Amino acid sequence: MSELRHSGSVAVAASPEALYDLVSDVTRTGEWSPICAACWWDEGATGRVGDRFTGRNVTPERTWETRSEVAVADRGREFAWEVGDGFVRWTFAMRPADGGTELTESWAFLPAGLAFFAERYGDAAEEQIAQRTRQAHEGIPVTLAAIKRIAESG
């Protein structure tokens, strides 16, 4: 089950608050994510816990949208959301470090997600879960490098 959780970190020459402001603006996700091309808030949402947003994901094989809910909104410390009905959790955590911030991105496939994939994909569920897992493992370093570049370019 450990492969269903993954994280990576990068040192960024920016304050935890500046990084939080960047990563919690889901409308900018398409600037750094290799799969999520765009996100938009529900009407009236601003990034508080319980606020919802939609993301459009694009791969060479397909395009799809997901609905997510903000789970943690602690400026300068952590921004997290869950996709669907608690299927997957994504987190950005910030920790002051050496005049900047250690930014950690984490991903976890949750039990509700495993059950959803089993119901939706049947015999192909394991293959679908493996594909999403590979995408997360490969995407986190790409995402972190892009966020670092954006944050440090001002």
Buried (B, 14 or more C-beta within 10 A) or exposed (E): EEEBBBBBBBBBEBBBEBBBBBBBBBEBBBBBBBBBBBBEBEEEBEBEEEBEBBBBBBEEEEEEEBEBBBBBBEEBBBBBBBBBEBBBBBBBBBEEEEEBBBBBBBBBBBEBBBBBBBEEEEEEBEEBBEEBBEBBEEBBBBBBEBBBEBBEEE
